[in-house]
């Protein structure tokens, strides 16, 4: 049985990140990890939907020049 929250949504079993190879924008991988526990003064938000648009591609292409990659750090080359 999947646990349900008070609003009827299912309890998330983890969080994930979509990582993009900086040298090949067509290469991606999904990184998963457990849902983090918020520290005092922090809030944990649940995202119900995610969308990728042409604007995301612009950010990726200009990632180095405009330093967009710094907003979403991950492993080297991703």
N, C-alpha and C positions, 0 to 999 in steps of 0.2 A: 504494500500500500504506500502510495506517495503522500508524504505529509502535506496538508493544506494549511495555508495561513488564514487569518481572520477574514481577509478580503476575498477568499476563495481561490487565490492564486496558489500554485504549487511552490513549496519551499525549494529554493535553488540549491543544487548539490555542489555547485562550484562556480567559479568565475572564469572567463576566458578572454584572451586577447588575440586579435588577428594580426599576425606579424607578416610584413611584406619584405622581400629581399630587395635591398636598395639598388642592386645592380641588375635585377630582373623583376620588374613590377608584376609580371604574370605569375611569379613564384610566391606562394603564400603558405603559411602554416598556422594552425590553431593551437595556441598554448592554453592549457587548463591548469587550474590550481584551486584549492579549497577556498570557500568564501572567507575573507579575512574578518577578524573580530575588530571592530572599531575601538580605538583608544579613547580615553576620556576627552571630550570636546570634539570628537569626530563624528561623522554621520555615515552610515552605510546606505547607499541608494541602489535600488534594483531597476535595471533598464529592461523594459518589456520588448522593445523592438529596436533593431539597428538597421540603418540604411547606408548604402554606399552610392555615391553619385559621381558625376564627372568632376565635380569640384575636388573630391578625394584624389583623383588622378592628378589634377593640377598640383595639389599639395605634395604628392609623391614625386612628381617630376622636378618641382622646384625645392624639394626637401633640403638639400644641402645649401643652396644659394640663400634661401629665406630662413633657414634654420628650423624648419617645421619638424624635422626628425627629432629635435630636442624635446618637443612637447610630449612624446610618447616613447620614452627609452625602453629598449629591450636588448637582446644579445647583439654582439658585434656583427655588422653586415645586415642586420634586420631592422 
